[in-house]
Amino acid sequence: MSTAPTQPRSPFDLVVDYFRDFRVLKETRTEYWGLQVINFLDCTIFFAMLNIASVYLSADFGFSDQAAGWILTVFTSGTTICLFFSGLATDWLGIRRSMYISMTALLILRLTAVICGLMPDIPHRGWIVAASFALSAPFMAMVQTMFQAANKRFTTARSRSAGFNLWYLFMNIGAAAGGFLIDIVRLWLKLPNAHIFTYGVISAILCMIVAAFTIRREEQLYGPDEEPPAAAAAPVRLSPWENAARVLSESMFWRFAALVTLLLGVRAVFAYMYLLMPKYWLRVIGEDARMGTLQAVNPILIIIGLIVLIPVLHRFNVYKMLVYGAMISGLSLFALVFPSYGNQTYVYSLVCLTILSIGELIWSPRLNEYTAAIAPEGQEGTYLGLSLVPWFVAKTGVSALSGYMLTRYCPEEYAGAPLRDQLAAGAVPFWDSPSAMWLILALPAIAGPLIALALRGWFTKGARWDTKTAAH
């Protein structure tokens, strides 16, 4: 007897399922929900600080574009390096102690940035603030690894996926709030940039208070139908160095590394959002540019996409979504190639950020899926870890060059007059304008995905696709 074919589910049903999945979080304890409050508070100041840092260093302390770029290079690269080691520290200290240590240190360093910003008579205050950025890197990294460990520790096996999804949702809500915070301080309250860091001081205090009242236990949470794993002899494993050497000898890894390298131009676009775009907006739109609101566009669209698009996109081929999504994000910079100034730049910037966000929703989650599909069993973590090496090198280079790109193509003044006025007068040749900068950066961003599409067969050779996902 034949059975009736299963009817395909509508996008609406998939969205309903997305929200329904969160019901399983009722199995979690107070610790998990306290963690999400801390996540929101910390992400708000992290993204606000990251997006205002270049402007703060130049406008308030007189650093050149190049010097500000190098300071951010030390900060962002230092954070990435520390991520390799902060997990060990977090495991040793525990979640609660890691929270107190990192937040206490960040409170002191942010308070230093506030005092130096509000007191211009402090000797060498610029270099003191630069040092505070650099010193905050290990504590920023500790917070990130603490979040990952706590999300796993405070959820059951059944609620873990929903727990991480909600954490990512709260992170993007905090990122959007961080953008709005910049404009509230600068444009609405007419306060100095230093008071963006004042919020950081307050948020660090609030995070410690929330931790004190909500994070009481740190042991792994198990559901009602779960049992702690029985103690067993540890399996024989290769050392990290032996495992890395084995991976580096495999042709499959080099195919994976080649694809990751091709996508560096796309990933760099997200670095341009805090390295180049804030000063670009201030110099092309004007000092009253709503740069914080523009920075909030990406996380807001990600929040909407997480609810509406992600459940639908899971039905499509991993590699195609990875490449086509990266291609869409790469195309975003071409919107800024059109010459503009003043309010017209808002239009092109919104188009750019919208295209970028749509592409991100499609390709970013697929990268981890592709990694799991292409990596041999038991080597997924090594593949993912080694894939960070080219991104670290590229991000360091992009950060270091950002100041030079601004000085060359988007200076405060051109031929003795404000850049905005010269753009309005049509006195800036294309190859001396911000449009040329965006064109130069857009070409590698789109070239990488096009090459990856042309070599699809080579990049997917030997992949182990999830049977729930179409592989064609």
C-alpha positions in Angstrom: 0.0 0.0 0.0 1.5 3.3 -1.0 1.5 6.3 1.3 0.6 9.9 0.3 3.6 12.0 -0.5 4.7 14.4 2.2 3.6 18.0 1.4 6.5 20.5 1.4 6.3 22.9 4.3 5.7 26.5 3.8 8.1 29.3 4.8 5.6 30.4 7.4 5.6 26.9 9.0 9.4 27.0 9.2 9.4 30.4 10.9 6.8 29.2 13.4 9.1 26.2 14.1 12.0 28.6 14.7 10.1 30.3 17.6 8.7 27.0 18.8 12.2 25.6 19.2 12.9 28.2 21.9 10.3 26.5 24.2 12.8 23.9 25.1 14.8 26.7 27.0 12.3 26.2 29.9 14.7 23.4 30.9 17.4 26.0 31.6 18.1 27.6 35.0 18.5 31.2 36.1 22.2 31.1 35.2 21.4 30.9 31.5 19.0 33.9 31.5 21.5 36.0 33.6 24.1 35.2 31.0 21.9 36.6 28.2 21.4 39.8 30.1 25.2 40.1 30.4 25.5 39.2 26.7 23.3 42.1 25.8 25.0 44.6 28.0 28.5 43.6 27.0 27.7 43.4 23.2 26.2 46.9 23.3 29.4 48.5 24.5 31.7 46.2 22.5 30.2 47.2 19.2 29.7 50.9 20.2 33.4 51.0 21.2 34.6 49.2 18.1 32.6 51.5 15.8 33.7 54.8 17.5 37.3 53.8 18.3 38.9 55.2 15.1 36.9 58.5 15.4 37.6 58.8 19.1 41.4 58.3 18.7 41.6 61.0 15.9 39.0 63.5 17.0 39.7 63.5 20.7 43.4 62.7 20.9 44.8 63.9 17.6 46.0 60.7 16.2 46.4 60.6 12.5 44.4 58.1 10.4 47.5 55.9 10.1 48.2 56.0 13.8 44.6 55.2 14.7 44.7 52.3 12.2 47.8 50.9 13.9 46.3 51.2 17.3 43.2 49.3 16.2 45.5 46.7 14.5 47.1 46.0 17.9 43.7 45.8 19.6 41.9 43.6 17.1 44.9 41.3 16.3 45.7 41.1 20.0 42.1 40.0 20.8 42.3 37.3 18.1 45.7 36.0 19.4 44.3 35.9 23.0 41.3 33.8 21.8 43.8 30.9 21.2 44.7 30.9 24.9 41.7 32.4 26.8 39.8 29.1 26.7 42.5 27.6 28.9 42.3 30.5 31.4 38.5 30.3 31.4 38.5 26.5 32.1 41.0 27.0 34.9 39.3 30.0 36.6 35.7 29.0 36.1 32.8 31.0 34.6 32.0 33.2 37.6 35.6 34.1 38.4 36.4 34.7 34.7 33.4 37.1 34.6 34.6 39.1 37.6 38.2 39.3 36.5 37.4 40.3 32.9 34.7 42.8 33.9 36.8 44.4 36.6 39.7 44.9 34.2 37.5 46.2 31.5 35.8 48.6 34.0 39.3 50.1 34.9 40.4 50.3 31.3 37.2 52.0 30.1 37.3 54.4 33.0 40.8 55.3 31.9 39.5 56.1 28.5 36.7 58.3 29.9 39.1 60.2 32.2 41.6 60.8 29.5 38.9 61.9 27.1 37.4 64.4 29.5 40.6 65.8 31.0 42.8 67.3 28.2 45.6 68.3 30.6 46.7 64.8 31.4 50.2 64.3 30.0 50.5 61.7 27.2 46.8 61.0 27.5 46.6 59.8 23.9 49.1 57.0 24.5 47.5 56.1 27.8 44.2 55.5 25.9 46.1 53.6 23.2 47.6 51.4 25.9 44.1 50.9 27.4 42.8 49.6 24.1 45.7 47.1 23.8 45.4 45.9 27.4 41.7 45.2 27.0 42.4 42.6 24.3 43.0 39.6 26.6 39.9 40.4 28.7 37.7 40.9 25.6 38.9 37.4 24.5 38.2 36.0 28.0 34.6 37.3 27.8 34.0 35.6 24.4 35.3 32.2 25.6 33.4 32.6 28.8 30.2 33.1 26.8 30.9 29.9 24.8 31.6 27.8 27.8 28.6 29.2 29.8 26.2 28.7 26.9 27.1 25.0 26.8 27.3 24.6 30.6 23.9 26.2 31.3 21.9 24.3 28.6 20.9 20.7 28.3 21.8 18.6 25.3 18.2 19.1 24.0 18.1 22.9 24.5 21.7 23.6 23.4 21.0 24.5 19.8 18.1 26.8 20.8 20.4 28.3 23.6 23.1 29.3 21.1 20.6 30.6 18.7 19.1 32.9 21.3 22.6 34.0 22.4 23.3 35.0 18.8 20.0 36.8 18.6 20.8 38.8 21.8 24.3 39.5 20.5 22.8 41.2 17.4 20.3 43.1 19.5 23.2 44.4 21.5 25.1 45.3 18.4 22.1 47.3 17.1 21.8 49.0 20.5 25.5 49.9 20.4 25.0 51.7 17.1 22.1 53.7 18.5 24.2 54.5 21.6 26.7 56.3 19.5 24.1 58.7 18.0 22.3 59.1 21.4 25.5 60.3 23.0 26.9 62.4 20.1 23.8 63.8 18.4 20.9 63.7 20.9 22.7 64.4 24.2 25.5 66.4 22.5 28.0 64.8 24.9 31.7 64.1 24.2 32.7 60.8 22.7 34.2 59.8 26.0 30.7 59.2 27.5 30.2 56.3 25.1 32.9 54.6 27.3 31.0 55.9 30.4 28.3 53.5 29.4 30.9 50.8 29.2 31.9 51.5 32.9 28.2 51.3 33.9 27.6 48.1 31.9 30.7 46.4 33.5 29.3 47.1 36.9 25.8 45.9 35.9 27.3 42.7 34.4 29.0 41.9 37.8 25.8 42.6 39.7 23.8 40.3 37.4 26.4 37.6 37.7 26.4 37.9 41.5 22.6 37.3 41.6 22.1 34.8 38.8 25.2 32.7 38.4 25.3 30.6 41.5 26.2 27.2 40.0 28.7 26.2 37.3 28.2 22.5 36.9 26.9 21.1 33.6 23.1 21.2 33.3 21.3 17.9 32.3 17.7 17.5 31.2 15.2 15.3 33.0 15.9 12.4 30.6 19.6 12.9 30.5 22.3 11.3 32.6 25.9 12.5 33.2 28.3 10.4 31.1 29.9 7.6 32.9 33.6 7.9 33.6 35.6 6.2 31.0 39.3 5.8 30.1 40.4 8.7 27.9 40.8 7.6 24.3 44.2 7.8 22.8 44.5 11.0 20.8 47.1 12.6 18.7 48.7 15.7 20.2 47.7 19.0 18.7 51.0 19.3 16.8 50.7 15.7 15.4 47.1 16.4 14.4 48.0 19.7 12.7 50.9 18.0 10.9 48.5 15.3 9.6 46.0 17.9 8.5 48.6 19.9 6.7 49.7 16.9 4.7 46.1 16.3 3.3 45.1 17.8 -0.1 41.6 18.2 1.2 42.8 20.8 3.7 44.6 22.8 1.1 41.4 22.9 -0.9 39.6 24.2 2.2 42.4 26.7 2.8 42.1 28.0 -0.8 38.4 28.6 -0.4 38.9 30.4 2.9 41.5 32.6 1.2 39.2 33.4 -1.7 36.6 34.6 0.8 39.0 36.9 2.7 37.9 39.9 0.5 34.3 39.4 1.6 35.1 38.9 5.3 37.2 42.1 5.1 34.1 44.1 4.3 33.0 43.6 7.9 36.3 45.1 9.1 35.7 48.1 6.9 32.5 48.8 8.8 34.5 49.9 11.8 37.8 50.8 10.2 36.7 53.0 7.3 33.0 53.7 7.3 32.7 55.9 10.4 35.2 58.4 9.2 33.9 58.1 5.6 30.4 59.0 6.8 31.7 62.0 8.9 33.8 63.4 6.0 31.3 62.8 3.2 28.0 63.4 4.9 29.1 65.8 7.6 29.9 66.0 11.3 26.2 65.4 12.1 26.2 62.1 10.2 24.1 59.4 11.9 26.9 56.9 11.7 25.7 55.0 14.8 22.2 54.4 13.2 23.9 53.3 10.0 26.0 50.8 12.0 22.8 49.5 13.5 21.4 48.6 10.1 23.4 45.4 9.7 22.5 43.8 13.1 18.8 44.8 12.7 18.6 43.1 9.3 20.4 40.0 10.8 17.8 39.8 13.6 15.0 39.9 11.0 16.8 37.4 8.8 17.4 35.0 11.7 13.6 34.9 12.2 12.5 35.0 8.6 15.2 33.6 6.3 17.4 31.2 8.2 14.7 28.5 8.6 14.0 28.7 4.9 17.7 28.7 3.7 18.5 25.5 5.5 16.7 23.6 2.7 19.2 24.6 0.1 22.6 23.4 -1.0 25.4 24.4 1.4 28.1 25.2 -1.1 25.8 27.2 -3.4 24.5 29.2 -0.5 28.1 29.8 0.7 29.3 31.1 -2.7 26.2 33.0 -3.8 25.9 34.6 -0.4 29.5 35.6 -0.4 29.0 37.0 -3.9 26.1 39.1 -2.7 28.1 40.5 0.2 31.0 41.2 -2.2 28.7 43.2 -4.4 27.6 45.5 -1.6 30.7 47.8 -1.8 29.9 48.7 -5.4 26.9 50.7 -4.1 29.5 53.1 -2.5 31.4 53.5 -5.8 28.8 55.9 -7.1 30.0 59.5 -6.3 27.9 61.1 -3.6 28.0 63.6 -0.7 25.6 64.8 2.0 22.3 63.1 2.4 22.7 61.2 -0.9 25.4 59.1 0.8 22.8 57.8 3.2 20.9 56.2 0.3 24.0 54.4 -1.1 25.1 53.4 2.4 21.7 51.9 3.2 21.8 50.0 -0.1 25.3 48.8 0.6 24.5 47.6 4.2 21.3 45.9 3.1 23.0 43.9 0.3 25.9 43.1 2.7 23.4 41.8 5.4 21.4 39.7 3.0 24.6 38.0 1.8 25.8 37.5 5.3 22.6 35.7 6.3 23.1 33.3 3.4 26.9 32.6 3.5 28.1 33.1 7.0 26.3 30.1 8.6 27.2 28.0 5.6 30.9 28.4 6.2 30.8 26.3 9.4 28.6 23.7 7.6 31.1 23.5 4.7 33.9 23.0 7.2 32.1 20.1 8.9 31.3 18.6 5.4 34.9 18.8 4.0 36.9 18.0 7.2 37.6 14.3 7.9 35.9 12.8 11.0 37.5 14.1 14.2 39.4 16.9 12.5 36.7 19.5 12.3 38.1 21.6 15.1 41.6 21.6 13.6 40.3 22.7 10.2 38.3 25.5 11.8 41.2 26.6 13.9 43.7 26.6 11.1 41.2 28.5 8.9 41.6 31.5 11.3 45.2 31.9 10.3 44.7 33.5 6.9 41.9 35.6 8.3 44.2 36.8 11.1 46.9 37.8 8.6 44.4 39.5 6.3 42.6 41.3 9.2 46.0 42.6 10.5 46.9 43.8 7.1 43.5 45.5 6.5 43.7 47.2 9.9 47.2 48.5 9.3 46.4 49.8 5.8 43.0 51.4 6.8 44.6 54.7 7.9 46.6 55.0 4.7 43.5 54.3 2.6 41.6 57.1 4.4 44.5 59.5 4.0 44.8 58.8 0.3 41.1 58.6 -0.7 39.0 60.0 2.1 41.0 62.8 3.9 39.4 65.4 6.1 40.4 68.0 3.6 41.1 68.0 -0.2 43.1 70.8 -1.7 42.7 73.0 1.4 38.9 72.6 1.8 36.7 70.1 3.6 36.3 67.0 1.5 32.5 67.2 1.5 32.5 70.7 0.1 35.0 69.7 -2.6 32.9 66.6 -3.6 29.8 68.9 -3.8 31.7 71.2 -6.1 32.8 68.4 -8.3 36.5 69.3 -7.7 37.7 65.8 -6.7 38.8 63.5 -9.5 37.4 60.0 -9.3 40.8 58.3 -8.6 41.3 60.7 -5.7 37.8 60.2 -4.2 36.3 57.8 -1.7 34.6 56.1 -4.7 37.9 54.9 -5.9 38.7 53.5 -2.5 35.5 51.4 -2.5 36.1 50.2 -6.0 39.6 49.0 -5.1 38.2 47.1 -2.1 35.2 45.8 -4.0 37.2 44.0 -6.7 38.8 41.3 -4.5 35.6 41.0 -2.6 33.7 39.9 -5.7 36.6 38.1 -7.5 37.0 35.5 -4.7 33.4 34.1 -4.8 33.5 34.1 -8.7 36.6 31.9 -8.7 35.1 29.7 -6.0 32.0 29.3 -8.2 34.1 28.4 -11.2 36.0 25.7 -9.2 33.0 24.3 -7.4 33.7 20.7 -8.4 37.3 20.9 -7.0 36.2 22.5 -3.7 33.4 20.0 -3.0 35.4 16.9 -3.8 35.1 14.4 -0.9 32.5 16.5 1.0 30.2 14.6 3.4 27.0 16.6 3.1 24.2 16.4 5.7 21.5 14.1 4.2 18.9 16.7 5.2 20.5 19.2 2.9 20.4 19.0 -0.9 23.8 18.4 -2.3 23.2 19.4 -5.9 
